[in-house]
Amino acid sequence: DNQGDPGFTYHVAMAKIWGLLLLRLSEATVLPFNFKAQGVAMKQYCDIVHAEILNSNVSIPAKIKNQHFQSLTQAVDNFLDAAEQMDQTISAEQSTEKDDHGDLNRLIASTERHFLRKEGLPNRKWYRHVIQAPGLEIGYGSDLYPMIWNALQQGNVSGIEEGITVTARHINLAAYHLRGHPHNEHTATKQQQLSPVQIAMLTLGSVAVLLALGAAIWGLRKPQLAESSTSNAGHSMAQLPTSELEIERIELSVNDQGNAQRISSSACYQESEQNTLVLR
């Protein structure tokens, strides 16, 4: 109260912001995400970072400064195009009378995830966002395109090149997703590339494995079942709880065909000193 936030002014402001955001999201039929504004900001980030690369004292090959960096600007342009298409989709969706916008909202809500790098940022894996992250030397201030920016600060040319490649790839993934083609870089499986014949073979193989497993289990259980059947050739007993928590002893007679027939039953239980039911 005296040092970090005298009078808790910032705490109150943040509570109001988060409260308004929560109300806005909860009352929206379609999530009010503005991807076009995000794309414009990312375009500005490109200009800032590119200017830093061109004016840096680090010896960076012209190929990385120009042609390679162009892949990042193209990815941002791709995202901007997808954002404009999404704006049209949202407008069309809102003009309809349908109440369920779940599919569109799930698509919108999951777009940002594609900016996350599974391996995390270099030397700090707990940060995964490739568009912005807390700065290394500026406290809570953010770095733009942190993989590129941090590598530039360290004079790491290979890191700059890798940062451009990784960042462009994630932006393209987000753009692809935003166009209505959900894709998860980390969970995509090779099944999506299999032919129908390969899928059929895999299915048959799975069935064969299950049948073999069932046969093996039956082979292990068969001697035990035979032994149990022999020992209970006369009478066998089973205990079934009734709705009144009484336990009946049910005597079963096993006929020649192996079918059990109930011949008698009687209540058979008592309470022990520990207030538990004991069969007898």
C-alpha positions as CSV (number, residue, x, y, z in Angstrom):
1,D,0.0,0.0,0.0
2,N,2.9,2.4,0.7
3,Q,5.4,1.2,-1.9
4,G,4.2,-0.9,-4.8
5,D,0.8,0.7,-5.4
6,P,0.0,3.6,-3.0
7,G,-3.8,3.7,-2.5
8,F,-4.1,0.6,-4.6
9,T,-4.9,2.8,-7.6
10,Y,-3.6,0.4,-10.2
11,H,-5.3,-2.5,-8.5
12,V,-8.6,-0.8,-8.8
13,A,-8.0,0.2,-12.4
14,M,-7.1,-3.4,-13.4
15,A,-10.1,-4.8,-11.5
16,K,-12.4,-2.4,-13.6
17,I,-10.7,-3.4,-16.8
18,W,-10.9,-7.1,-16.2
19,G,-14.5,-6.8,-15.0
20,L,-15.6,-4.9,-18.1
21,L,-13.7,-7.4,-20.3
22,L,-15.5,-10.3,-18.5
23,L,-18.9,-8.7,-19.0
24,R,-18.2,-8.0,-22.7
25,L,-17.1,-11.6,-23.4
26,S,-20.0,-13.2,-21.5
27,E,-22.7,-11.2,-23.3
28,A,-21.3,-11.5,-26.8
29,T,-22.9,-14.0,-29.2
30,V,-19.7,-14.0,-31.2
31,L,-16.4,-13.4,-29.5
32,P,-15.4,-9.8,-30.1
33,F,-11.8,-10.4,-31.2
34,N,-10.3,-7.9,-33.7
35,F,-7.7,-9.9,-35.7
36,K,-7.4,-7.1,-38.2
37,A,-6.1,-4.7,-35.5
38,Q,-3.7,-7.4,-34.4
39,G,-2.4,-7.9,-37.9
40,V,-1.9,-4.2,-38.3
41,A,0.1,-4.1,-35.1
42,M,2.2,-7.1,-36.2
43,K,2.9,-5.3,-39.5
44,Q,4.2,-2.3,-37.4
45,Y,6.3,-4.8,-35.4
46,C,7.9,-5.9,-38.6
47,D,8.9,-2.4,-39.6
48,I,10.4,-1.7,-36.2
49,V,12.4,-5.0,-36.0
50,H,13.5,-4.7,-39.6
51,A,14.8,-1.2,-39.0
52,E,16.8,-2.4,-36.0
53,I,18.3,-5.2,-38.1
54,L,19.3,-2.9,-41.0
55,N,20.9,-0.4,-38.6
56,S,22.6,-2.9,-36.3
57,N,26.3,-3.1,-35.8
58,V,26.1,-6.9,-36.0
59,S,27.5,-8.3,-39.2
60,I,24.3,-9.9,-40.7
61,P,24.3,-11.3,-44.2
62,A,22.3,-9.3,-46.7
63,K,20.3,-12.5,-47.5
64,I,19.0,-12.6,-43.9
65,K,18.3,-8.8,-43.9
66,N,16.3,-8.8,-47.1
67,Q,15.1,-12.1,-48.7
68,H,14.8,-14.1,-45.4
69,F,13.1,-11.3,-43.5
70,Q,10.7,-11.0,-46.4
71,S,9.2,-14.3,-45.4
72,L,8.1,-12.8,-42.1
73,T,6.5,-9.8,-43.8
74,Q,4.7,-12.1,-46.2
75,A,3.4,-14.2,-43.3
76,V,2.0,-11.1,-41.6
77,D,0.3,-10.1,-44.9
78,N,-1.1,-13.6,-45.1
79,F,-2.5,-13.2,-41.5
80,L,-4.0,-9.8,-42.4
81,D,-5.8,-11.3,-45.4
82,A,-7.1,-14.1,-43.2
83,A,-8.2,-11.5,-40.6
84,E,-10.2,-9.6,-43.2
85,Q,-11.9,-12.8,-44.3
86,M,-12.7,-13.5,-40.7
87,D,-14.3,-10.1,-40.3
88,Q,-16.6,-10.9,-43.2
89,T,-17.4,-14.3,-41.7
90,I,-18.3,-12.7,-38.4
91,S,-20.5,-10.1,-40.0
92,A,-22.3,-12.8,-42.0
93,E,-22.7,-15.0,-38.9
94,Q,-24.1,-12.1,-36.8
95,S,-26.7,-11.3,-39.6
96,T,-28.2,-14.8,-39.3
97,E,-30.9,-15.7,-36.8
98,K,-29.2,-18.8,-35.4
99,D,-28.4,-18.8,-31.7
100,D,-25.5,-21.3,-31.7
101,H,-22.2,-19.8,-32.8
102,G,-20.1,-22.4,-31.0
103,D,-18.0,-23.5,-34.0
104,L,-17.1,-20.0,-34.9
105,N,-16.3,-19.0,-31.3
106,R,-14.1,-22.0,-30.9
107,L,-12.2,-21.1,-34.0
108,I,-11.8,-17.5,-32.8
109,A,-10.8,-18.5,-29.3
110,S,-8.1,-21.0,-30.4
111,T,-6.4,-18.9,-33.0
112,E,-4.0,-17.3,-30.5
113,R,-2.6,-20.7,-29.5
114,H,-0.8,-20.9,-32.8
115,F,1.5,-18.2,-31.7
116,L,2.8,-20.5,-29.0
117,R,6.1,-22.4,-29.6
118,K,6.1,-25.8,-28.0
119,E,9.8,-25.6,-27.1
120,G,9.5,-22.1,-25.6
121,L,11.7,-19.2,-26.3
122,P,15.5,-19.8,-26.3
123,N,17.0,-19.8,-22.8
124,R,13.6,-19.2,-21.2
125,K,11.2,-22.1,-22.1
126,W,8.5,-20.8,-19.8
127,Y,7.7,-18.1,-22.3
128,R,6.2,-19.5,-25.5
129,H,4.6,-16.6,-27.4
130,V,6.6,-15.7,-30.6
131,I,4.9,-12.3,-31.1
132,Q,5.6,-10.7,-27.8
133,A,7.2,-11.6,-24.5
134,P,8.6,-9.8,-21.4
135,G,11.9,-8.1,-22.3
136,L,15.2,-9.5,-21.0
137,E,16.4,-6.1,-19.7
138,I,13.3,-3.9,-19.5
139,G,11.3,-5.5,-16.7
140,Y,7.7,-6.0,-17.5
141,G,8.0,-4.2,-20.9
142,S,7.6,-6.4,-23.9
143,D,9.9,-7.4,-26.7
144,L,8.5,-7.6,-30.2
145,Y,9.1,-10.8,-32.0
146,P,11.3,-11.9,-29.0
147,M,13.2,-14.7,-30.7
148,I,14.5,-12.2,-33.4
149,W,14.9,-9.3,-31.0
150,N,16.8,-11.2,-28.3
151,A,19.1,-12.8,-30.8
152,L,19.8,-9.4,-32.3
153,Q,20.7,-8.0,-28.9
154,Q,23.1,-10.9,-28.4
155,G,24.7,-10.6,-31.8
156,N,23.6,-14.1,-32.6
157,V,23.2,-14.3,-36.4
158,S,22.0,-17.9,-36.5
159,G,19.5,-17.0,-33.8
160,I,18.2,-14.1,-35.9
161,E,17.7,-16.4,-38.9
162,E,16.0,-19.1,-36.8
163,G,13.8,-16.5,-35.1
164,I,12.6,-15.2,-38.5
165,T,11.8,-18.8,-39.7
166,V,10.0,-19.8,-36.5
167,T,8.0,-16.6,-36.2
168,A,6.9,-16.7,-39.8
169,R,5.8,-20.3,-39.5
170,H,3.6,-19.7,-36.5
171,I,2.0,-16.6,-38.1
172,N,1.2,-18.7,-41.2
173,L,-0.3,-21.4,-38.9
174,A,-2.5,-18.8,-37.2
175,A,-3.6,-17.4,-40.6
176,Y,-4.3,-21.0,-41.9
177,H,-6.4,-21.7,-38.8
178,L,-8.2,-18.3,-39.0
179,R,-9.4,-19.3,-42.5
180,G,-11.3,-22.2,-41.1
181,H,-8.7,-24.9,-41.3
182,P,-8.0,-25.9,-37.7
183,H,-4.5,-27.2,-37.4
184,N,-2.3,-28.0,-34.4
185,E,1.4,-28.2,-35.1
186,H,2.0,-30.3,-32.1
187,T,-0.8,-32.9,-32.3
188,A,-1.1,-33.3,-36.1
189,T,-0.7,-37.0,-36.9
190,K,0.4,-38.9,-39.9
191,Q,-3.1,-40.4,-40.3
192,Q,-4.1,-37.2,-42.2
193,Q,-1.7,-38.3,-44.9
194,L,-2.6,-42.0,-45.1
195,S,-4.3,-43.5,-48.1
196,P,-7.6,-45.4,-47.6
197,V,-5.8,-48.7,-48.2
198,Q,-3.3,-47.8,-45.4
199,I,-6.0,-46.9,-43.0
200,A,-7.9,-50.2,-43.7
201,M,-4.7,-52.1,-43.1
202,L,-4.1,-50.3,-39.8
203,T,-7.7,-51.0,-38.8
204,L,-7.4,-54.7,-39.6
205,G,-4.1,-54.9,-37.7
206,S,-5.7,-53.3,-34.6
207,V,-8.6,-55.8,-34.7
208,A,-6.1,-58.7,-35.0
209,V,-4.2,-57.5,-32.0
210,L,-7.4,-57.2,-29.9
211,L,-8.5,-60.7,-30.9
212,A,-5.1,-62.2,-30.0
213,L,-5.2,-60.4,-26.7
214,G,-8.7,-61.7,-26.0
215,A,-7.6,-65.3,-26.8
216,A,-4.6,-65.0,-24.5
217,I,-6.8,-63.8,-21.6
218,W,-9.3,-66.6,-22.2
219,G,-6.5,-69.1,-22.2
220,L,-5.3,-67.9,-18.8
221,R,-8.8,-67.8,-17.3
222,K,-10.1,-71.1,-18.7
223,P,-8.2,-73.4,-16.1
224,Q,-9.4,-71.2,-13.3
225,L,-13.0,-71.4,-14.5
226,A,-12.8,-75.1,-14.8
227,E,-11.4,-75.5,-11.3
228,S,-14.1,-73.2,-9.9
229,S,-16.8,-75.2,-11.7
230,T,-15.6,-78.5,-10.3
231,S,-15.4,-77.3,-6.7
232,N,-18.9,-75.9,-6.8
233,A,-20.5,-78.9,-8.5
234,G,-23.0,-79.4,-5.7
235,H,-24.2,-76.0,-4.5
236,S,-22.7,-72.5,-4.8
237,M,-23.6,-69.4,-2.9
238,A,-23.7,-65.8,-3.8
239,Q,-24.4,-62.8,-1.6
240,L,-26.5,-60.0,-3.0
241,P,-27.3,-56.7,-1.1
242,T,-31.0,-55.7,-1.0
243,S,-32.4,-52.2,-0.9
244,E,-32.7,-52.5,2.8
245,L,-29.0,-53.2,3.2
246,E,-29.7,-56.8,4.2
247,I,-27.6,-59.5,2.7
248,E,-29.1,-62.7,1.5
249,R,-27.4,-66.0,1.2
250,I,-28.7,-67.5,-2.1
251,E,-28.1,-71.1,-2.7
252,L,-27.8,-72.1,-6.4
253,S,-28.0,-75.6,-7.8
254,V,-25.9,-76.2,-11.0
255,N,-27.6,-78.7,-13.4
256,D,-26.0,-80.8,-16.0
257,Q,-26.1,-78.1,-18.6
258,G,-24.2,-75.7,-16.3
259,N,-27.1,-73.5,-15.7
260,A,-27.7,-72.1,-12.1
261,Q,-31.1,-72.4,-10.5
262,R,-32.1,-70.7,-7.3
263,I,-33.4,-73.2,-4.8
264,S,-33.5,-71.3,-1.5
265,S,-32.5,-68.1,0.2
266,S,-32.3,-66.7,3.7
267,A,-31.3,-63.5,5.4
268,C,-27.8,-64.1,6.7
269,Y,-25.9,-61.2,8.2
270,Q,-24.9,-59.8,11.6
271,E,-23.2,-56.7,12.8
272,S,-19.8,-56.9,14.3
273,E,-18.4,-54.7,17.1
274,Q,-17.0,-52.4,14.5
275,N,-20.5,-51.8,13.1
276,T,-19.7,-53.6,9.8
277,L,-21.6,-56.4,8.2
278,V,-20.1,-59.8,8.4
279,L,-21.3,-62.7,6.2
280,R,-21.7,-66.1,7.7
